[in-house]
């Protein structure tokens, strides 16, 4: 469940933050979130970022592109448990390359860092060819948000 979204005031740290409830189906037999669900939490963070900043998947698709994840990393620090509210902080890493790079931090209810991670997405055109230059709509978006 998304509880809130916010924009960071520093444009060099363009980001979004959402709160989610940890569901019973996300925990393992030890009662903690199964490690594979953190990648799904990153996806929720990217979707919240995209909706907040006008660069969501449907917008990208409307311009004739897809952005598959080509790299992901996740470092676990503390466990999350069923019923907790977790805050997913998503920050966009600006790069001149034709990529979307996001950094993630997940916090528990005590505001303790439980996980960090990063994903890298590339652009594919409508024929599934790798795009080597940032599409014009992305350059326009970056100017609009001050990057």
N, C-alpha and C positions, 0 to 999 in steps of 0.2 A: 504494500500500500504506500503510495506517495503521500507524504504529509506536507512537505513544503519544498519549494524550489527557491533559489536565490542566485543573484548574480554577484560576483566578486567585484569590489570597487576598483581594483587595480587592473587596467586593461591588459597588462602583460601576464596576468594570472586569470585570464578569462576562464570562468568555470561555472559550475552549478553544484547544488547540494540537495539531496533528497533523503528523506527518512523512510525506511521500510520496516515492516514487522517480519521477524523471522518466523516462518511457518513450520508446523510440525513435519510436513513432508520434506523439509530441507535438512533435518538433523539425522545423524546416523545412530547406531545402537549405543554409542557413548553419550548421546544427548547433545552433541555439538554439531554445528553446521558442517556437512560433508564438504571437503575441500573443493570439489568440482562446482559447487554452487557459487563460489566467489566470482567465477568468470561470468555467470549469469547476473550477478550483482553489478559487475562492470558494465554489462549490456544495459541494465536499467539506468546506470549513471550516464552512459552515452546518449540514451534516448532522452533523458531529462535535459541534458545539455543541449541536444539538437532542437528540442521543442522550445526551450527558453531562448536560444540564440538564433533561431531561424535557419538551421542547417541540419534538419532532421532527415531521416532516411527517405521519406516520401518526397521531400524537396530535391534531394540528390537524384532520386529516381526520375523525377519529373524533368530533369535536365539530361536524361539519357545515360546516367552512370550508375554503377553499383560500387560499393566500397567494402570488399571482403577483408576480414581480419587476416593478416599474414604473420603476425607475431603477437604473442601474449606472454606476460610474465606475472607471477603472483608470489608474494612473500608473506607467509602467515606469521603473526606475532603472538596473538591471543585468540582463544576460541570465542565464537558467538554461540548462544544457546537459544533454544526454542522460547518464543515469547518476548525476546528482547527486541528493542527498537535499535536498528543500526542506521548510522548516517553514512551515506556514500558521497564523498566529495570527488568531483570529476574536474580535472583541469586540462585545458587544451594546450598542447605544446606547439608553438608556432615554428614552422620550418618552411624554407623555400621549396623543398622537395614536394613532389606530387603525392603527398601522404597526409593522413590524419593521425596524429599521435595524441593519445590521451594518457594522463597519469591519474591514478586512483588512490584514494585513502579511505579506508572504512573504519569507523569509530563505533564503540559500544555506547551504552547508555551512560557510562561513567566518563565518557569523552576520552577513553583510552584507545590508542591506535591498535587495531586488531589485524589489519592487512594493508599492504601496499601492492600496487601493480601498474602495469602499462600495457596498452594495446597499440598496434600499428595497423592502419588500414591503407590500402592502395586504391586507386581509381581504375575501373574497367569501363570501357565504352560499351555500347549496345551490342557489339559483336564479341564481347569478352576479351578485347585486346587491352593490354596494359597501357595506361596513359602515362607518358613521361613528363608532361608539363601540367601544372595546375590548371584545371578548367577555368574559363573566364568567370563563371558564376561564383566560384570559390574565391578568386581574386577580388571580385566585387564585394563578396561577403566580408572578406578580411578588411577591406577598406572601410566598409560600413561599421564594423565593430571596433575599428581602431588598431588593427594589427599590422 
